[in-house]
Amino acid sequence: MNDFIMQAIASPWLYAVMFIVAVIDGFFPPIPSETVLVAAAAVAASTGGTNMLLLCAIAAIGAAIGDNIAFSIGRGVGIHRFRWMRRPRIAASFDWASRALDRSGAGLILGARYIPVGRVAVNMTAGALGYSRRRFMPLSAIAGAMWAAYSTGIGLIAGNIVKDSPLLGALIGIVLALVIGFVIDRIVTFRRRRRERADLSAELDAARASERIPTDAA
């Protein structure tokens, strides 16, 4: 198995696969681009058979293109047209993205790159809400580069932990990336819910205040 993995990582087709996967993952979350990049970096740390700078650059370019495709889909079809968009979790992600884009568009686009479902929701919502493409394109390029460097770094760390076993290094890297992604997702979800509760409380307070005004005036 280790020999097969090393041959696969050393193949020039790896770069093409990484690019395609990164592009598709930008608008279709089930495609695991992080897994491919982290695993490749982990194996490369053990074997040295891959140009990691080139692989990282290809992943970053593919990610930026995928994010811009999601942006274009959002601009073309919106975020409510299809049934899957109205599923509770997906609808909540779109709603959160709509609110957050109003407050901090740049920060959200950069940060959402690390959350598979979140980045698609944010980028499609940005397109649907008419966010400036001239602003979105450089932000997506920066986000893609940061994401690629982050994923590559995780893989290299995991690969250096177990240099004698490329397969184990790849598995450790993938698990580490999944754990970090899960933690980020939980933090974002917690902050979103806390913001929603604060907004609801503020709306209730405003409603109560408006109801008291006629009574006081009388």
N, C-alpha and C positions, 0 to 999 in steps of 0.2 A: 504493500500500500504506500509506504514512504517513497519507494522508487517511482511509482506511478505519479504521485503528487509532485515530486521533483521534476519529472519530465513534463508534466502539464504546466507547471509554473515557468519552466525554461522555454516553453513554446512561444513563438512570436504571435500565435493566435490569442494569447492571454491579453494583449493590449486591445485587440479588436473586441474581445468579449467584455473587457472592463468598460470600454467606451459604450457599447450597446446597452449593457446592464445599467450603467450610470444614467444614460439618457432615459431609458424606460422607467427607471425608479423615480425619476422626477415627477411623473404624472400617474404612476401605477405602483403604489407602495408595496404590494406583495413581492415585487422583484427585489432581492436583497443585495443591493450594491455594496453596502457596508461589509457584508459577509465576504464577498469576493475580494474586496480591497484589503480587509484585515487579514484574511487567510493568506493572500498572496504575499503581503508584507511579512507575515510571520514565517512563512516558508523561506522567503528570500533572506531573512536574517540568519537562517540556518545553512542555506546552500549558496547564497550569493549569486544565483543564476538569473537575477532579474534587475533591470535598470529601474530602481525605485523612483528616481526623479521623473523619469519618463512616464511610468505607470501612474504616479501621483498627478502629474500634469494632465494626462489623458482622462483620469477620473474626474478631475476638477472641471475640465472643459465639458465632458459629458453631463456632469451634474448641472452646470449652468444652462446648457441647452435644454435638458429635461425640465428644469424649473421654468424656463421661458415658454416651453410648450404648455405646461400647466397654466401659466399666465394667459396664454392665447386661448386655451380651452375655456377658461373662466370668462374671458372677454366675449367669446363667441356664443357660449351656451348658458352662461350664468351659473348659479349654484343651487338652483331649485328644480331644474327641468326634469331630471331623471329620478326614478324611484329610489335608487341607492343613495342619492344625495339627501333624501329625506329620512333616512334611518337615524334613530336617536343620537348615536355617537357621532356620526358624520355631520348631522345637522348642528349638533352642539359645537363641533369643531369649527364649522363655518361661522356660526354665530359669534363664537369667541374671537375668531380671526377678524370679523367685521368690526367688533368693538375695539380690539387691540390696534388695528391698523389706523383707526382715527387718532389714537393716542401716541403711538410710536411706530410708524411704518418701517423705518430703516432698521431699528433694533429688532423688530419682530421678524422681518425677512431674514436677517442674519441668524437669529437664534433658532428659528423654526427649522433650519436646515438639518438640525440634529434630531428631529422628531419625524419619523417616516410619514405618518398620517398628517401630522401637524403641518409639515412643509407643503404638502399638496393642498391642504385646505387654505393655508395662508396665500400661496401663490395664485390659486384659482380665484380666491376672494379678491385679491388685489386686482386681478384682471377684470372681474365682474364689477367692481366698484369704480373702475375708471382710473386706477392708480397710474401715474405717469410711467410709460414704458421707458422713457429716457432715464428716469431715476431707477427703475426696477432692474434694468440690464446690468449696470455696473454693480449694484448691490448683489445680484444673483451670482455674478462672477466672483466677487469677494467671498460670498458665502460658500460657493463651491470649492474655492481654493482652501478656505479654512477647514471645511469638512474633510477634504481629501487629506490634508496634512494631519488632522486629528486622527482619522481612521488609519492612516499609514503609521503614525506614531504608536498607536495601540498595538498594531500588528508587530512592529519592530520590537517593542518591549516584550511582548509575549514570546516572540521567536528567540530572543536572547536569553530568556529564562530557561528554555529547554532546547539548547542548540543541537543536541544529538537526535531529536525526534521532531521532524518538521510537522508531522500530523498532529502531535500533541500540542505543539506551539500554535498551530492554526486553530485547534479547538479552544485552547485557553484564550486566544485573542478574540475569537467569536463570542465566547461566553462573557468576557470582559466588556466587549462592545455592547452586547445585549443588556447587561446589568446597568452600565452607564446610561444607555438609552432609556431603560425603564425608569431609572431614578430621575432623569431629566423630565420625562413625561409626567411622572407623579408630581414633581415640583411645579411644573407648568399647570397641571390640572388643579392642584391645591390653590395656587395663586389666582387662577381663573375663577374658581368657585368663591374664593374669599372676595374677589372684586365684584362678582355678581351679587353676593349678599350685601356688600357695602352699597352698591348701586340701588338695590331693592330697598334697603333701609332708608337711603336718601330720598327715594321717590315717595315712600310712605310718609316720611317726615314732611316733605313738601306738600303732599296731599292733605295731611292733617292741618298744616299751617294755613292752607288755602281755605279749608272748611271753617277755620276759626275766625277768619277775617270778617265775614259778614256779621257774625255774632257780636264781635267786639265793636264793629261800627254801629250796630243797632244799640 
